Amino acid sequence: MIDLHSHTTFSDGELIVAELARRAQVAGLSALAVTDHGDPANLDFIVPRVALAARELSRAMEPPFTLLPGIELTHVPPSLIAGLAARARELGANIVVVHGETVVEPVPPGTNRAAIEAGVDVLAHPGLISEEDVELAAKKGVLLEITGRKGHSLTNGHVARLAKKWGAGMVVDSDAHAPGDLMDEARARLVVLGAGLSEEDFAAMRRNAARLVARALA
């Protein structure tokens, strides 16, 4: 099980990086991306420090565990997303996530489209995403998130239906902010099946995550 979306005390999470990684490992995960909320004010601060922690912890943890430095660009104007995504990669982010147009927060309209056009790795909880944006995500290889996060998960079924229609890749993530948010395989499966997807879809989502991790580490 791989989780590509989590938060630590570098933004609004409850745990430091080491404890989050250990708890994820105990929950049965093989890899975790730390993707704290970022914008122009903190990008240069967060990414290098998480990258350092990821290198040291991944080498030291037993049994082996892969910790990936990332960022979740959050509530930034859509016109800034491409530049910030590129900057995050320059700073060492292996995984770039964008906080999509969830129905429970006032995310700027156009965020979903800007993230997809920028070619980020994962568009998190994209809310009532349009068919046009899902079609573009399929063409660009941007993965759409099925989320275990309360509130954001209200539109999982909508995202799943359109992703299946247009052939867009999906992943299932916890968007963990606290220890109890982390999902083991059984809980992740329930989130996926609850979105109207199948066991085959769950297997495909796990393969999508594994391919993304392999590409990040290459």
Residue pairs with C-beta under 8 A, 6 or more apart in sequence:
1 27
1 28
1 29
1 30
1 183
1 184
1 185
1 188
1 206
2 29
2 30
2 31
2 32
2 206
2 209
2 210
2 213
3 24
3 29
3 31
3 32
3 33
3 173
3 174
3 176
3 182
3 183
3 209
4 33
4 35
4 68
4 70
4 95
4 97
4 121
4 122
4 145
4 171
4 173
4 209
4 212
4 213
5 33
5 35
5 72
5 97
5 122
5 124
5 145
5 147
5 173
5 174
5 175
5 176
6 13
6 20
6 24
6 32
6 33
6 34
6 35
6 173
6 174
6 175
6 176
6 182
7 13
7 34
7 35
7 36
7 37
7 72
7 175
7 176
7 177
8 15
8 16
8 17
8 20
8 34
8 36
8 50
9 15
9 16
10 17
10 34
10 36
10 42
10 46
10 49
10 50
11 36
11 37
11 38
11 42
11 46
12 37
12 177
13 20
13 36
13 176
13 177
13 178
14 177
14 178
14 179
15 23
15 178
15 179
17 34
17 50
17 53
17 54
17 57
17 67
18 53
18 57
20 32
20 34
20 176
20 182
21 32
21 34
21 57
21 61
21 65
21 67
22 61
23 179
23 182
24 32
24 65
24 176
24 182
25 61
25 63
25 65
27 182
27 183
27 184
28 184
28 185
29 65
29 182
29 184
30 65
30 66
31 65
31 66
31 67
31 68
31 209
31 213
32 65
32 66
32 67
32 68
33 67
33 68
33 69
33 70
33 94
33 95
33 97
34 50
34 53
34 54
34 67
34 68
34 69
34 70
35 70
35 71
35 72
35 95
35 97
36 46
36 50
36 71
36 72
37 72
37 74
37 99
38 46
38 47
38 71
38 72
38 73
38 74
38 84
38 88
39 73
39 74
39 75
39 76
39 84
40 76
40 80
40 84
43 71
43 84
43 87
43 88
43 91
44 91
46 71
47 69
47 71
47 88
47 91
47 92
47 93
48 91
48 92
50 69
50 70
51 69
51 91
51 92
51 93
53 67
53 69
54 67
54 68
54 69
54 94
57 65
57 67
58 64
58 65
58 66
58 67
61 67
66 213
66 217
68 94
68 95
68 213
68 216
68 217
69 92
69 93
69 94
69 95
70 88
70 93
70 94
70 95
70 96
70 97
70 121
71 88
71 93
71 95
71 96
71 97
72 97
72 98
72 99
72 124
73 81
73 84
73 85
73 88
73 96
73 97
73 98
73 99
73 115
73 120
74 99
75 99
75 105
75 106
75 107
75 108
76 84
76 108
77 108
78 108
78 109
78 110
78 111
78 113
78 114
79 114
81 98
81 111
81 114
81 115
81 118
81 120
82 114
82 117
82 118
85 96
85 98
85 115
85 118
85 119
85 120
86 118
88 96
89 96
94 216
94 217
95 121
95 122
95 212
95 216
96 120
96 121
96 122
97 120
97 121
97 122
97 123
97 124
97 145
98 111
98 114
98 115
98 118
98 120
98 122
98 123
98 124
99 105
99 107
99 111
99 124
99 125
100 107
100 111
100 112
100 115
100 123
100 124
100 125
100 126
100 127
100 129
100 145
101 107
101 109
101 111
101 112
101 126
101 127
101 128
101 129
102 125
102 126
102 127
102 151
102 152
102 155
103 127
103 128
103 154
103 155
104 151
104 152
104 154
107 127
112 123
112 126
112 127
112 129
112 130
112 133
113 133
113 136
115 123
115 142
116 123
116 133
116 136
116 137
116 140
116 142
117 136
117 140
119 140
119 141
119 142
120 142
121 142
121 143
121 212
122 142
122 143
122 144
122 145
122 171
122 173
122 212
123 129
123 137
123 142
123 143
123 144
123 145
124 145
124 147
124 152
124 173
124 175
125 145
125 147
125 149
125 152
125 153
125 155
125 175
126 133
126 144
126 145
126 155
126 159
127 155
127 158
128 155
128 158
129 144
129 155
129 158
129 159
129 162
131 162
131 165
131 166
134 144
134 159
134 162
134 163
134 165
134 166
134 168
135 166
135 168
137 143
137 144
137 163
137 166
137 168
137 169
138 163
138 166
138 167
138 168
138 169
141 169
142 168
142 169
143 168
143 169
143 170
143 171
143 208
143 212
144 159
144 163
144 168
144 169
144 170
144 171
145 159
145 170
145 171
145 172
145 173
145 175
146 156
146 159
146 160
146 170
146 171
146 172
146 173
146 191
146 192
146 195
146 197
146 205
147 153
147 156
147 172
147 173
147 174
147 175
147 191
148 172
148 173
148 174
148 175
148 181
148 183
148 187
148 188
148 191
149 174
149 175
149 181
152 175
153 191
156 191
156 194
156 195
157 195
157 196
159 170
159 195
160 170
160 195
160 196
160 197
160 201
161 196
162 168
163 169
163 170
164 197
164 201
169 204
169 208
170 197
170 201
170 204
170 205
170 208
171 205
171 208
171 209
171 212
172 183
172 188
172 191
172 192
172 202
172 205
174 181
174 182
174 183
174 188
175 181
176 182
176 183
183 191
188 202
189 199
189 202
192 201
192 202
192 205
193 199
193 202
